């Protein structure tokens, strides 16, 4: 029976991971859970799964839960997340949002735990340091993003040296076909209304700006050790083909499935085999009757272009700046303090004003991340 620690158990990925585990009760034991604000849901999860450790963001939230569940050890804050990530378990599922997922992932790797991760910022900001630790500790880093899970599946049984290119697919988000003038007065509610996927607020905005795909290009470069120049993006509105690998002989292998995150979650948890996900399966005559593909509009949605520029300078700090600026600007947009186009324009400005550093360690990355956030916030408030 696999022991699973879930960081971010009350979010979209975390709750779906628990649904997958519930479909496979004889194969998994939940040993740790964590939440940021949704203490009520965490309480229900503790009651159902009886973890050894539970982590809350704030110490004040842990005390009443500890009185209610004496058999569970309660921790809080970043130290609590690190304790959960480094405990004796078979796999850590990191569903934390943003840069706060970097240190727990890194510490889990150093502890020798395998990682299933939906926290793409781990590799965007910490790619070199994280992958060096993965190789040194000989652990498995398994993606939960549907695109990277698809690529991993398409690479099975083949040599990386035979790969011509990776092809990431995107639905195009809620504003596919829009031009710059159409995006000037986009509301938060419009940007959160994704046509295909049910996701958290931050990743939904990333999908709307297409930054999600830019981050995935950087993530794929590190995860699969493939140059960014060999990673393409195609818009696929139906979200049935989740990504593809093209080989030198001209063959293209694709992974298909309904737009349901439980499929990549179950693949990550079940490796090296497959387990029941709870997905009902793909109906080719209804859901996949027509599959279309088109090129992305990088002149309107410049975030993908900015991400490619950020990763051009190998091992530089540009991706840290890209990610930090994006996170703070997305948060400001969600708080209705800036406009939609201010996100990509602010990221571009942050990158232009940055003098790169190279091969940063984890804690230098966090320091730079904090500096970028402060600078971006100051620039927005003082304009």
C-alpha distance (Angstrom), angle and dihedral (degrees) to the residues before:
residue distance angle dihedral
X1 . . .
X2 3.81 . .
X3 3.79 118.1 .
X4 3.82 110.0 -140.8
X5 3.80 128.3 -165.6
X6 3.81 112.1 -162.3
X7 3.80 118.2 -158.8
X8 3.79 108.6 -163.6
X9 3.80 96.6 19.5
X10 3.82 95.4 165.0
X11 3.82 96.3 56.2
X12 3.79 128.6 86.5
X13 3.82 96.5 -85.6
X14 3.79 93.9 38.6
X15 3.80 94.8 52.7
X16 3.80 91.9 46.7
X17 3.81 90.2 48.9
X18 3.79 88.8 55.8
X19 3.80 89.3 50.0
X20 3.81 89.2 54.6
X21 3.80 90.5 47.8
X22 3.82 89.6 50.4
X23 3.81 88.1 56.9
X24 3.82 88.4 54.6
X25 3.81 104.7 37.0
X26 3.80 92.8 151.4
X27 3.82 92.0 58.6
X28 3.80 105.3 45.4
X29 3.79 140.8 49.8
X30 3.82 117.4 -166.1
X31 3.79 105.7 -137.5
X32 3.84 100.8 171.2
X33 3.80 138.4 22.6
X34 3.80 131.9 -179.0
X35 3.77 139.6 -173.1
X36 3.79 138.7 -178.5
X37 3.81 105.9 -152.7
X38 3.81 109.0 -18.5
X39 3.79 97.0 89.2
X40 3.80 93.4 155.5
X41 3.81 92.0 59.3
X42 3.80 91.1 44.1
X43 3.79 88.3 54.6
X44 3.81 91.1 54.4
X45 3.82 90.6 47.7
X46 3.80 91.5 51.2
X47 3.78 90.1 51.2
X48 3.81 91.7 51.9
X49 3.81 101.8 38.8
X50 3.84 103.6 26.8
X51 3.82 97.9 -147.2
X52 3.79 123.0 -163.9
X53 3.81 90.8 -129.7
X54 3.80 133.5 28.0
X55 3.80 124.0 -174.5
X56 3.79 129.2 -158.4
X57 3.79 126.2 -171.8
X58 3.81 92.3 -123.8
X59 3.79 129.1 41.0
X60 3.82 91.9 -135.7
X61 3.82 89.6 65.0
X62 3.80 93.6 52.2
X63 3.83 98.2 58.8
X64 3.83 99.5 66.3
X65 3.80 90.9 43.9
X66 3.79 91.3 50.5
X67 3.80 90.1 55.7
X68 3.80 90.6 50.8
X69 3.83 97.3 44.9
X70 3.83 108.8 34.3
X71 3.82 94.1 170.3
X72 3.82 92.0 62.9
X73 3.81 122.4 75.4
X74 3.81 111.2 -132.3
X75 3.80 123.5 -148.2
X76 3.78 133.9 167.7
X77 3.79 144.7 -152.0
X78 3.79 128.1 7.2
X79 3.80 92.2 -38.9
X80 3.78 89.2 56.8
X81 3.81 91.6 50.9
X82 3.80 90.5 50.8
X83 3.81 91.2 50.0
X84 3.80 90.6 51.4
X85 3.81 91.8 46.1
X86 3.79 94.1 50.3
X87 3.81 99.1 42.6
X88 3.78 121.6 115.2
X89 3.81 102.6 -80.1
X90 3.78 140.2 126.1
X91 3.79 98.7 -121.4
X92 3.82 138.5 6.6
X93 3.78 114.8 -146.3
X94 3.81 106.9 -154.5
X95 3.81 110.4 -159.6
X96 3.81 95.1 154.2
X97 3.78 118.1 135.4
X98 3.78 121.4 -117.2
X99 3.79 134.2 -21.6
X100 3.82 91.9 -25.7
X101 3.82 86.8 79.7
X102 3.82 93.2 62.5
X103 3.82 102.1 79.0
X104 3.84 96.6 43.3
X105 3.82 89.0 50.4
X106 3.79 92.3 48.2
X107 3.81 93.2 46.9
X108 3.82 90.8 46.9
X109 3.79 89.3 54.2
X110 3.81 91.7 49.6
X111 3.82 87.7 51.2
X112 3.81 89.3 55.5
X113 3.80 97.3 -111.4
X114 3.78 121.5 144.5
X115 3.81 114.0 -121.0
X116 3.80 131.7 -141.3
X117 3.78 104.2 -171.3
X118 3.77 139.1 -171.1
X119 3.79 90.5 167.8
X120 3.81 100.1 102.1
X121 3.81 91.9 177.0
X122 3.82 87.2 73.6
X123 3.79 90.9 72.2
X124 3.81 98.0 28.7
X125 3.81 92.6 59.5
X126 3.80 101.9 22.1
X127 3.80 102.7 29.6
X128 3.81 101.0 131.9
X129 3.81 96.4 39.4
X130 3.80 93.6 44.5
X131 3.80 96.2 47.2
X132 3.82 91.8 46.9
X133 3.81 88.3 54.4
X134 3.83 91.2 46.9
X135 3.81 90.8 54.1
X136 3.80 93.2 43.7
X137 3.83 94.9 49.6
X138 3.82 93.9 36.0
X139 3.80 93.8 -133.8
X140 3.81 128.4 148.5
X141 3.79 119.9 -107.8
X142 3.81 105.8 -163.1
X143 3.82 120.8 -173.2
X144 3.79 123.0 -134.2
X145 3.82 95.8 -173.4
X146 3.80 103.9 111.0
X147 3.82 91.8 -127.7
X148 3.79 96.7 50.9
X149 3.77 92.4 41.0
X150 3.81 87.4 54.2
X151 3.80 92.0 50.9
X152 3.80 91.4 48.2
X153 3.80 89.3 53.2
X154 3.82 92.4 46.7
X155 3.82 90.6 51.6
X156 3.80 93.5 53.6
X157 3.80 111.1 121.4
X158 3.80 94.1 6.8
X159 3.77 134.4 99.7
X160 3.80 119.6 -111.7
X161 3.81 88.0 -137.8
X162 3.82 88.2 66.3
X163 3.81 93.9 58.1
X164 3.79 117.8 111.4
X165 3.81 95.6 -178.7
X166 3.78 145.4 -26.2
X167 3.81 117.3 -123.2
X168 3.80 117.4 -154.2
X169 3.78 115.2 -163.0
X170 3.79 126.6 -146.9
X171 3.78 131.9 -173.7
X172 3.80 88.9 -136.7
X173 3.79 90.9 -117.2
X174 3.80 126.0 -116.6
X175 3.82 94.1 -47.5
X176 3.80 102.6 51.0
X177 3.81 108.3 152.3
X178 3.81 94.4 20.0
X179 3.80 121.4 131.1
X180 3.80 127.5 -147.2
X181 3.79 94.0 -91.6
X182 3.82 89.4 53.8
X183 3.82 91.1 56.0
X184 3.79 98.9 53.0
X185 3.81 96.9 93.9
X186 3.80 101.8 28.7
X187 3.81 112.6 148.4
X188 3.77 128.1 -139.3
X189 3.80 90.0 -114.1
X190 3.81 91.9 54.3
X191 3.80 92.3 48.8
X192 3.80 92.3 50.4
X193 3.81 92.4 53.1
X194 3.81 100.9 92.4
X195 3.81 113.8 -174.3
X196 3.82 97.5 -141.0
X197 3.79 115.7 12.4
X198 3.81 132.9 59.7
X199 3.79 104.3 -143.0
X200 3.81 142.7 150.3
X201 3.80 120.6 -77.9
X202 3.80 97.9 -102.8
X203 3.80 96.3 48.6
X204 3.82 90.3 44.5
X205 3.81 89.8 58.7
X206 3.82 90.1 45.6
X207 3.78 87.7 54.5
X208 3.80 91.1 50.1
X209 3.82 92.8 51.6
X210 3.85 91.1 39.1
X211 3.80 88.8 -124.9
X212 3.78 86.3 122.1
X213 3.78 88.5 69.7
X214 3.80 92.1 45.7
X215 3.80 90.3 54.0
X216 3.80 89.4 47.7
X217 3.81 91.6 54.7
X218 3.81 89.6 56.4
X219 3.80 91.6 43.2
X220 3.82 92.1 51.1
X221 3.81 91.6 48.7
X222 3.80 90.9 58.7
X223 3.78 99.6 34.4
X224 3.80 96.7 50.1
X225 3.83 98.0 26.3
X226 3.81 90.9 -123.7
X227 3.84 123.6 142.6
X228 3.80 113.2 -108.6
X229 3.81 87.7 -123.3
X230 3.83 87.6 68.6
X231 3.81 94.1 52.3
X232 3.81 116.4 89.2
X233 3.80 132.4 -178.0
X234 3.80 127.0 -143.4
X235 3.80 127.4 -176.0
X236 3.79 111.3 -123.0
X237 3.83 108.9 174.8
X238 3.81 96.2 -168.4
X239 3.86 93.4 60.6
X240 3.80 91.9 -145.4
X241 3.82 98.2 116.9
X242 3.79 102.9 59.4
X243 3.81 97.5 -170.4
X244 3.80 141.3 -40.4
X245 3.78 143.0 -138.8
X246 3.79 121.0 -145.3
X247 3.80 117.4 -156.7
X248 3.80 130.1 -154.3
X249 3.80 92.3 -103.9
X250 3.83 89.4 62.1
X251 3.81 96.2 -104.4
X252 3.80 116.0 137.7
X253 3.80 117.5 -158.3
X254 3.80 116.3 -163.1
X255 3.81 134.1 -175.9
X256 3.82 115.0 -138.3
X257 3.77 132.0 -169.4
X258 3.76 143.8 126.3
X259 3.84 116.2 -68.1
X260 3.79 92.4 -95.2
X261 3.82 121.9 130.5
X262 3.80 91.6 -151.9
X263 3.81 88.6 77.8
X264 3.84 96.5 62.5
X265 3.82 90.2 36.9
X266 3.80 91.6 55.4
X267 3.82 91.0 45.6
X268 3.82 91.1 52.9
X269 3.81 94.3 46.6
X270 3.79 95.3 42.0
X271 3.80 100.0 48.0
X272 2.96 129.7 163.6
X273 3.80 84.8 29.1
X274 3.80 133.2 28.5
X275 3.77 127.1 -104.3
X276 3.81 136.9 -167.7
X277 3.82 109.7 -77.4
X278 3.78 99.7 -176.0
X279 3.80 90.7 -118.3
X280 3.79 113.7 137.9
X281 3.80 94.5 -137.8
X282 3.80 134.9 -113.2
X283 3.81 121.7 -61.6
X284 3.81 103.9 -151.2
X285 3.79 93.4 -165.8
X286 3.80 96.4 52.1
X287 3.79 109.6 21.9
X288 3.81 100.7 28.2
X289 3.78 102.0 30.7
X290 3.80 92.4 114.4
X291 3.80 123.4 27.1
X292 3.80 118.2 -177.1
X293 3.80 133.7 -176.8
X294 3.80 134.0 -165.6
X295 3.78 139.0 165.6
X296 3.82 122.2 -90.7
X297 3.82 119.8 -108.7
X298 3.81 101.4 -124.1
X299 3.80 92.5 169.6
X300 3.80 90.9 64.8
X301 3.81 98.4 31.1
X302 3.80 99.6 40.0
X303 3.81 96.8 172.9
X304 3.80 93.2 92.9
X305 3.79 89.6 51.7
X306 3.81 90.7 49.3
X307 3.81 90.8 50.2
X308 3.81 91.6 52.3
X309 3.80 90.2 49.5
X310 3.80 90.5 49.1
X311 3.81 93.4 55.3
X312 3.82 96.0 43.2
X313 3.81 91.3 84.3
X314 3.81 99.0 67.7
X315 3.84 116.0 -127.0
X316 3.81 92.1 -3.4
X317 3.79 127.5 141.0
X318 3.82 94.2 -114.9
X319 3.84 94.0 100.9
X320 3.82 89.4 53.8
X321 3.81 88.9 55.0
X322 3.81 91.9 45.2
X323 3.80 92.4 52.2
X324 3.81 97.1 42.1
X325 3.80 93.5 48.0
X326 3.79 90.7 47.1
X327 3.80 93.9 50.2
X328 3.80 95.7 50.5
X329 3.82 93.8 42.6
X330 3.81 92.8 48.3
X331 3.80 89.3 50.9
X332 3.81 90.4 50.7
X333 3.79 90.4 49.9
X334 3.81 91.0 50.1
X335 3.82 87.3 51.8
X336 3.84 88.0 50.7
X337 3.80 92.9 -120.2
X338 3.81 96.2 123.5
X339 3.80 138.1 25.8
X340 3.78 126.1 -100.0
X341 3.82 95.7 -106.2
X342 3.82 90.2 49.1
X343 3.80 86.7 75.1
X344 3.80 97.4 65.0
X345 3.80 93.7 33.0
X346 3.80 91.2 51.8
X347 3.82 92.2 49.1
X348 3.81 90.7 51.0
X349 3.80 90.9 50.8
X350 3.81 92.3 49.1
X351 3.81 91.9 51.8
X352 3.80 92.8 47.0
X353 3.81 91.4 53.6
X354 3.81 96.2 47.6
X355 3.80 126.2 103.4
X356 3.81 105.4 -153.4
X357 3.78 127.3 -121.1
X358 3.79 124.1 -164.8
X359 3.81 139.6 -128.7
X360 3.79 95.4 -4.2
X361 3.78 119.9 -170.8
X362 3.79 120.6 -125.1
X363 3.79 97.0 -92.5
X364 3.82 93.5 45.5
X365 3.80 86.9 53.2
X366 3.82 90.3 54.2
X367 3.80 91.4 48.1
X368 3.81 91.4 51.6
X369 3.80 90.2 45.7
X370 3.81 90.6 56.4
X371 3.81 92.0 47.0
X372 3.80 92.8 51.2
X373 3.80 91.8 49.1
X374 3.80 91.7 51.7
X375 3.81 92.3 47.7
X376 3.80 94.2 47.7
X377 3.80 91.5 47.4
X378 3.83 91.1 49.0
X379 3.81 91.8 48.8
X380 3.80 92.2 51.5
X381 3.80 94.5 46.2
X382 3.83 93.9 46.2
X383 3.77 99.7 45.4
